[in-house]
Amino acid sequence: MLQELNQIVETDFTNSKIEKIVIEELTSKYGPVLSGSYLSQSLGYPSINAFRQALSRGTVPVPVFSLPNQRGKFALVVDVVRWLVKNRGNAINQKVINDNSLSKEGLCNKSKNISE
């Protein structure tokens, strides 16, 4: 699966394909629901305490819920993966914008040098 994901990422930035593969991978490894350290790590928190702090502040970026007769908080793998892929897409778009603005600035600077 990981090799397939790397090929898609290198050749095709289709979020739905990446999403599908990551959902399948995480679901096969952890089941449809994440909790505890797996959940906090998946969301990028440096520690379980940082995750707990985000919970108390209400800043966890995905829907988190309790389950009857279970301790802890839970989130669906699907929600976590969609959030990750969305943020990856935002990062790619920002990189493209930055690259375009840098190349335009470079062209402007070169044309100034030529005219001087």
JOSULDA-V205110 format. One line per field, one symbol per residue. ss: DSSP state (~ for helix, > for strand, _ for the rest). phi: phi as a letter, one per 20 degrees, with the letter a starting at -180 (. if undefined). burial: 1 if it has 9 or more other ideal C-beta (glycine too) atoms within 8 Angstrom, else 0. A space follows every 10 residues. Layout:
ss->???
phi->???
burial->???
This chain:
ss->_~~~~~~~~~ ~___~~~~~~ ~~~~~~~~~~ __>>>~~~~~ ~~_____~~~ ~~~~~~~___ ____>_____ ___>>>~~~~ ~~~~~~~~~~ ~~~~~~~~~~ ~~~~~~~~~~ ~~~~~_
phi->.ffffgffff dbefgfffgf ffffffffed nfcdblffff ffenffbfff ffffffemdf fcfcbdcgmc endcbfggff fgffffffff ffffffffff ffffffffff ffffff
burial->0000100110 0000101110 1111111000 0011100111 0110100101 1001100001 0101000000 0011111011 1111110110 0100000000 0000000000 000000
